[in-house]
Amino acid sequence: MKLDLHVHTSASDGMCESREVVSIAEETDLDVIAITDHDTVVGIPQAIEVASEKRIDVIPGIEISSVLEGRDYHILGYFVDPDNPSIKAHEVKAGEGRKHRMLEMVDRLLLQGIIVEYEDVLYEAGSELSTIGRPHLARALVTKGYASSTSDAFFRLIGNDHPAYVPTQLSTPSEAIEIILNAGGISIWAHPPAGSWVKLLPNLIKEGLQGLEVYRPRSRSDHIFDLQRVAKDSDLLMTGGSDWHGPNDGIDLGDFFVTEEEVEKFLQAGGM
């Protein structure tokens, strides 16, 4: 069984609508994908509907953005109920918070002589958008000629260390975990930075964190080994995924996958 447990659609900052994502995943011989859009579950019903007519399964998920002491942390939620009140309330809060954040980033770019309108960002986001993010702004910067690629836009203009950057002030990691647990989901720390778990992980486990995203396409082998060790020592579930956002993302959907054996305990916890 081939699984990709970290996939985005145009409901957040992906390039493809959820129905297209499911079709691509089936064409590339994936058996299971998890739709994990940023701070929204809008794309999930369509993805599940399309998957019901195919040989692929869709796990309903979400990637909740959070901030602690000025640093971004993302918590993945799997097997969540898309209609749960906690999820719905978070979607509303996230939508407003991300809009205000983007308006401030556009203003900060203007102070640097970089003229990109909020409407330009919305245009790049597309019609299925539920939550707006920096990738949309990066695409607008490319379209306007201020950057040669989205990677260039992040590197020179809107990365975490640049004046235009504004953190996503939505939730703390503990609040993100609570939202996921309230929605009946499994909480997983997405792409944890090397060494960061030393200080933060024990507190997150106390708050209900259930696992770590261990397997990623660009991770170094020693980083994967460290995550495996920490997960086993702390009795945490292990997951993995491509964090795919669309074509020209540096990797094609289906090129990276985890096996049933690698994420067996996670699947058991989710009832698969």
Buried (B, 14 or more C-beta within 10 A) or exposed (E): BBBBBBBBBBBBBBBBBBBBBBBBBBEBEBBBBBBBBBBBBBBBBBBBEBBEEEEBBBBBBBBBBBBBEEEEBBBBBBBBBBEBEBBEEBBEBBBEBBBEBBBEBBEBBEEEEBEBEBEBBBEBBBEBBBBBBBBBBBBBBBBBEBBEEBEBBBBEBBBEEBEBBBEBEBBBBBBBBBBBBBBEBBBBBBBBEEEEBEEBBEEBBEBEBBBBBBBBBEBEEEBBEBBBEBBEEBEBBBBBBBBBBBEEBEBEBBEBBBEBEBBEBBBEBBEB
